[in-house]
């Protein structure tokens, strides 16, 4: 009997997925499988997967003939899973040593959802640091979402959108929880089908455990949603994720308000100003009109502070934006220093096992 399915959707990540699979292969047992769903890759993904699937019967590979989009790929992938629990893993991230044993131990508690921590790394897997999900939880915590106070406490504690399932590898969940959950058709195509299913489970009263354990190293600087430009990437985040929260809980709900809060915490003024500069520099690729709509949606919350942020994001002169762009140099230097310090703390220099 398969207890845990590690489910990996991929598209043209042949460069990275070998490291992901190598880290997982070392940790497999008879009760765990790896299922990879390839959304029609045109790179060497099939060759890389062939090496692993021939070597291990519990690594299964399915390739679609044509690209169907991340939401369709994830739903197709989970239909292939045989485990009682599923862990969706990004094809360019690397599970830590012992991650599967840690998860299998947690599953004995039979919660509906388990929440995992991760590190933040650059594209070469050089460690930048931890990226905690919550602002005030220092260790494991259990939640009963049939209790309105517990649900609201969970939402209020969220530091980022990740407790709301924006990051693929955050949650391990019962497959039946996914199978029984119907999502609104308007959520399909937003790129947030996982949030649609699992936020629906929270709304309906499932149980969850925040493990407090780091299970995966997250590769940065490799955003697959950037293929149509930065403004469209922010549309996916601001418009798409906000739509999921408001569809599941209602636009006027406290839960949807917390989702909007953490979106603003993740996408700050500097991000929108950088996007505006890109739109001014490259109007053929980046839509200034779309960005202006997103800014109003994101910042203009009816408060004076929101109105001021909206005005600044829409009307800061290009000359000032160019100067701010030049000032990004010190931030890049600080990031390189952070990497160097972490290499001292973690000999070997990479987060990969």
C-alpha positions as CSV (number, residue, x, y, z in Angstrom):
1,X,0.0,0.0,0.0
2,X,1.3,3.4,-1.0
3,X,1.1,5.8,2.0
4,X,2.7,8.9,0.4
5,X,2.8,10.1,-3.2
6,X,5.4,12.7,-4.0
7,X,3.8,14.5,-6.9
8,X,6.0,16.6,-9.2
9,X,4.6,18.6,-12.1
10,X,7.2,19.8,-14.6
11,X,7.6,21.6,-17.8
12,X,11.1,22.1,-19.4
13,X,12.9,21.7,-16.1
14,X,15.3,19.0,-17.3
15,X,18.2,21.2,-16.1
16,X,17.0,20.9,-12.5
17,X,14.7,17.9,-12.0
18,X,17.6,15.4,-11.8
19,X,18.8,17.0,-8.5
20,X,15.2,16.9,-7.1
21,X,14.8,13.3,-8.0
22,X,18.3,12.3,-6.7
23,X,17.5,13.8,-3.3
24,X,14.2,11.9,-3.2
25,X,15.4,8.6,-4.6
26,X,17.8,8.2,-1.6
27,X,14.8,8.4,0.8
28,X,12.3,6.1,-0.9
29,X,10.7,3.1,0.7
30,X,8.1,0.6,-0.4
31,X,5.3,2.8,0.9
32,X,6.3,5.9,-1.0
33,X,6.1,6.7,-4.7
34,X,7.2,9.6,-6.9
35,X,4.9,10.5,-9.7
36,X,6.1,13.0,-12.3
37,X,3.7,14.6,-14.7
38,X,5.4,16.4,-17.7
39,X,3.3,19.0,-19.4
40,X,4.8,18.4,-22.8
41,X,8.4,19.4,-22.2
42,X,10.6,20.1,-25.3
43,X,13.9,19.8,-23.4
44,X,15.7,16.7,-22.1
45,X,13.2,16.0,-19.3
46,X,12.1,12.7,-20.7
47,X,15.7,11.4,-20.9
48,X,16.4,12.5,-17.3
49,X,13.3,10.8,-16.0
50,X,14.0,7.7,-18.0
51,X,17.2,7.1,-16.0
52,X,15.4,7.3,-12.7
53,X,12.2,5.4,-13.6
54,X,14.3,2.5,-15.1
55,X,16.3,2.3,-11.8
56,X,13.4,2.5,-9.4
57,X,9.9,1.0,-9.8
58,X,8.3,3.5,-7.4
59,X,9.3,6.4,-9.7
60,X,6.6,6.8,-12.4
61,X,6.7,9.3,-15.3
62,X,3.8,10.5,-17.5
63,X,4.2,12.9,-20.3
64,X,1.4,14.9,-21.9
65,X,1.5,15.4,-25.7
66,X,0.8,19.1,-25.4
67,X,1.1,21.8,-22.9
68,X,-2.0,22.2,-20.8
69,X,-1.1,24.7,-18.2
70,X,-0.1,24.3,-14.6
71,X,-3.6,23.9,-13.2
72,X,-4.6,21.2,-15.6
73,X,-1.2,19.5,-15.1
74,X,-1.6,19.3,-11.3
75,X,-5.1,18.0,-11.5
76,X,-4.0,15.3,-14.0
77,X,-1.0,14.5,-11.8
78,X,-3.1,13.9,-8.7
79,X,-5.4,11.6,-10.6
80,X,-2.3,9.4,-11.1
81,X,-1.3,9.4,-7.5
82,X,-1.9,6.2,-5.5
83,X,-0.9,7.4,-2.0
84,X,-3.2,8.1,0.9
85,X,-1.3,11.4,1.2
86,X,0.2,13.6,-1.5
87,X,3.1,16.0,-1.3
88,X,3.3,18.3,-4.3
89,X,7.0,19.3,-5.0
90,X,8.4,21.8,-7.4
91,X,10.6,20.3,-10.1
92,X,13.5,22.6,-9.3
93,X,13.5,22.5,-5.5
94,X,15.5,20.0,-3.4
95,X,14.1,18.1,-0.4
96,X,16.4,18.1,2.6
97,X,17.9,14.8,3.8
98,X,15.4,12.9,5.9
99,X,12.4,14.9,4.6
100,X,10.4,11.8,3.6
101,X,11.1,10.1,7.0
102,X,10.0,13.3,8.8
103,X,6.8,13.5,6.7
104,X,6.0,9.8,7.2
105,X,6.4,10.2,11.0
106,X,4.1,13.2,11.0
107,X,1.4,11.3,9.0
108,X,0.8,9.0,11.9
109,X,-1.2,11.8,13.4
110,X,-3.7,11.5,10.6
111,X,-4.3,15.2,10.2
112,X,-5.9,16.3,6.9
113,X,-3.1,18.7,6.0
114,X,0.6,19.1,7.2
115,X,2.4,22.4,6.7
116,X,6.2,22.4,6.0
117,X,8.8,25.1,6.2
118,X,11.5,25.7,3.6
119,X,14.7,27.7,3.1
120,X,15.2,30.3,0.4
121,X,18.1,29.8,-2.0
122,X,19.3,31.5,-5.2
123,X,19.2,29.7,-8.6
124,X,22.5,27.9,-7.8
125,X,21.0,26.7,-4.5
126,X,23.3,28.9,-2.4
127,X,21.5,29.4,0.9
128,X,20.0,32.8,1.6
129,X,18.2,31.8,4.9
130,X,14.9,30.6,6.3
131,X,11.6,31.9,5.0
132,X,9.1,31.3,7.8
133,X,5.4,30.9,7.1
134,X,4.1,32.5,10.3
135,X,4.9,35.5,12.3
136,X,4.3,34.2,15.7
137,X,4.6,30.4,15.7
138,X,7.9,29.1,17.1
139,X,7.1,25.4,16.9
140,X,4.5,22.8,16.0
141,X,0.8,23.8,16.2
142,X,-2.5,22.1,15.5
143,X,-5.5,23.7,14.0
144,X,-9.2,22.7,13.8
145,X,-10.7,24.7,11.0
146,X,-14.2,23.8,12.0
147,X,-13.6,26.3,14.8
148,X,-14.0,29.9,13.5
149,X,-11.7,31.4,16.2
150,X,-8.9,28.9,15.3
151,X,-9.4,29.5,11.6
152,X,-9.1,33.3,12.0
153,X,-6.1,32.9,14.3
154,X,-4.4,30.9,11.6
155,X,-5.1,33.5,9.0
156,X,-4.0,36.3,11.3
157,X,-0.7,34.6,12.0
158,X,0.2,34.2,8.3
159,X,3.4,36.1,7.4
160,X,3.2,35.3,3.6
161,X,0.8,33.7,1.1
162,X,2.4,30.4,1.7
163,X,0.1,29.3,4.6
164,X,-2.6,29.8,2.0
165,X,-0.8,27.3,-0.4
166,X,0.8,29.7,-2.8
167,X,4.0,27.6,-2.7
168,X,3.7,24.2,-4.2
169,X,5.8,22.3,-1.6
170,X,4.2,23.8,1.5
171,X,1.5,21.2,2.2
172,X,1.2,17.4,2.5
173,X,-2.5,16.5,2.3
174,X,-4.9,13.6,2.2
175,X,-5.7,12.7,-1.4
176,X,-9.4,12.2,-0.5
177,X,-9.4,15.9,0.7
178,X,-8.5,16.9,-2.9
179,X,-10.7,14.3,-4.6
180,X,-13.8,15.4,-2.7
181,X,-13.2,19.1,-3.2
182,X,-15.0,20.9,-6.0
183,X,-13.5,24.3,-7.1
184,X,-15.2,27.1,-8.9
185,X,-14.5,27.0,-12.6
186,X,-13.2,30.6,-12.4
187,X,-10.3,29.3,-10.3
188,X,-9.1,27.0,-13.0
189,X,-6.6,28.9,-15.2
190,X,-5.5,31.3,-12.4
191,X,-2.4,29.1,-11.7
192,X,-3.6,28.7,-8.1
193,X,-5.6,25.4,-8.4
194,X,-3.8,24.1,-5.2
195,X,-5.0,27.1,-3.2
196,X,-8.5,26.6,-4.6
197,X,-8.7,23.1,-3.4
198,X,-6.9,23.4,0.0
199,X,-8.4,26.8,1.0
200,X,-11.8,25.2,0.3
201,X,-10.8,22.4,2.7
202,X,-10.0,25.0,5.4
203,X,-13.3,26.7,4.8
204,X,-15.1,23.4,5.2
205,X,-13.5,22.5,8.5
206,X,-10.5,20.2,8.0
207,X,-7.7,19.6,10.5
208,X,-4.1,20.7,10.0
209,X,-0.7,20.6,11.7
210,X,2.1,23.1,11.3
211,X,5.1,20.9,11.7
212,X,7.7,23.6,12.2
213,X,10.2,21.5,10.3
214,X,12.1,22.6,7.2
215,X,11.6,19.9,4.5
216,X,12.8,21.6,1.3
217,X,15.3,24.0,-0.2
218,X,13.4,26.4,-2.5
219,X,15.3,27.5,-5.6
220,X,14.9,31.3,-6.3
221,X,15.4,33.4,-9.4
222,X,13.6,30.7,-11.5
223,X,10.0,31.8,-11.7
224,X,8.3,29.9,-14.5
225,X,5.4,32.4,-14.4
226,X,7.7,35.1,-15.8
227,X,7.6,34.0,-19.4
228,X,5.1,36.7,-20.3
229,X,6.8,39.6,-18.4
230,X,6.8,41.0,-15.0
231,X,3.4,42.9,-15.2
232,X,1.6,39.7,-16.2
233,X,3.5,37.9,-13.3
234,X,2.0,40.4,-10.9
235,X,-1.4,40.0,-12.5
236,X,-1.2,36.3,-11.6
237,X,-0.3,37.1,-8.1
238,X,-2.5,40.1,-7.4
239,X,-5.6,39.4,-9.5
240,X,-5.4,35.6,-9.6
241,X,-4.6,34.8,-5.9
242,X,-6.9,37.5,-4.6
243,X,-9.7,36.0,-6.8
244,X,-9.2,32.6,-5.3
245,X,-9.4,33.9,-1.7
246,X,-12.5,36.0,-2.5
247,X,-14.2,33.1,-4.4
248,X,-13.6,30.6,-1.6
249,X,-14.4,32.8,1.4
250,X,-16.3,35.9,0.0
251,X,-14.8,39.3,-0.8
252,X,-15.9,40.8,2.5
253,X,-14.7,38.0,4.7
254,X,-11.9,38.3,7.3
255,X,-10.1,35.5,5.5
256,X,-10.0,37.3,2.2
257,X,-8.8,40.5,4.0
258,X,-5.9,38.5,5.4
259,X,-5.0,37.2,2.0
260,X,-5.0,40.7,0.6
261,X,-2.8,41.8,3.6
262,X,-0.1,39.2,2.9
263,X,-0.2,39.9,-0.8
264,X,0.7,43.5,0.0
265,X,3.4,42.3,2.3
266,X,5.0,40.2,-0.4
267,X,4.5,42.6,-3.3
268,X,5.7,45.9,-1.9
269,X,5.8,49.4,-3.3
270,X,9.3,48.8,-4.7
271,X,8.2,45.8,-6.7
272,X,5.3,47.8,-8.4
273,X,7.7,50.7,-9.1
274,X,10.2,48.4,-10.7
275,X,7.4,47.0,-12.8
276,X,6.3,50.4,-13.8
277,X,9.8,51.3,-14.9
278,X,9.9,48.1,-17.0
279,X,6.6,49.0,-18.6
280,X,7.9,52.5,-19.5
281,X,11.1,51.0,-20.9
282,X,9.5,48.2,-22.8
283,X,5.8,49.0,-23.6
284,X,5.6,46.3,-26.3
285,X,6.2,43.6,-23.7
286,X,4.8,45.2,-20.5
287,X,1.3,46.7,-20.3
288,X,1.2,50.0,-18.4
289,X,-2.6,50.0,-18.5
290,X,-2.7,46.5,-16.9
291,X,-0.2,47.6,-14.2
292,X,-2.2,50.7,-13.3
293,X,-5.3,48.5,-12.8
294,X,-3.3,46.1,-10.6
295,X,-1.8,48.9,-8.5
296,X,-5.3,50.2,-7.7
297,X,-6.5,46.7,-6.9
298,X,-3.5,46.1,-4.7
299,X,-3.1,49.3,-2.7
300,X,-6.3,51.3,-2.9
301,X,-8.1,49.8,0.1
302,X,-10.2,52.8,1.0
303,X,-7.7,54.2,3.6
304,X,-5.6,57.4,3.3
305,X,-2.4,55.3,3.4
306,X,-3.7,53.1,0.6
307,X,-4.6,56.1,-1.6
308,X,-1.1,57.6,-1.0
309,X,0.6,54.3,-2.0
310,X,-1.6,54.1,-5.1
311,X,-0.7,57.7,-6.1
312,X,3.0,57.1,-5.6
313,X,3.0,53.9,-7.6
314,X,1.2,55.5,-10.5
315,X,2.8,59.0,-10.6
316,X,6.4,58.7,-9.5
317,X,8.4,60.3,-12.4
318,X,10.4,58.1,-14.6
319,X,13.6,60.0,-13.7
320,X,13.1,59.1,-10.1
321,X,12.4,55.5,-11.0
322,X,15.6,55.3,-13.0
323,X,17.5,56.7,-9.9
324,X,15.9,54.1,-7.7
325,X,16.9,51.4,-10.2
326,X,20.5,52.5,-9.9
327,X,20.2,52.3,-6.1
328,X,19.4,48.6,-6.3
329,X,23.2,47.9,-6.6
330,X,23.7,48.0,-2.8
331,X,20.9,45.6,-2.3
332,X,22.5,43.1,-4.7
333,X,25.8,43.6,-2.9
334,X,24.0,42.8,0.4
335,X,22.5,39.7,-1.1
336,X,25.9,38.5,-2.2
337,X,27.2,39.1,1.3
338,X,24.4,37.1,2.8
339,X,25.3,34.2,0.5
340,X,28.9,34.4,1.5
341,X,28.0,34.4,5.2
342,X,25.8,31.4,4.8
343,X,28.6,29.6,3.0
344,X,30.7,30.1,6.1
345,X,27.9,28.8,8.3
346,X,27.1,25.9,6.0
347,X,30.4,24.5,4.5
348,X,29.9,23.3,0.9
349,X,28.1,26.4,-0.1
350,X,25.0,24.8,-1.5
351,X,21.7,23.9,0.2
352,X,21.6,20.8,-2.0
353,X,22.4,17.5,-0.2
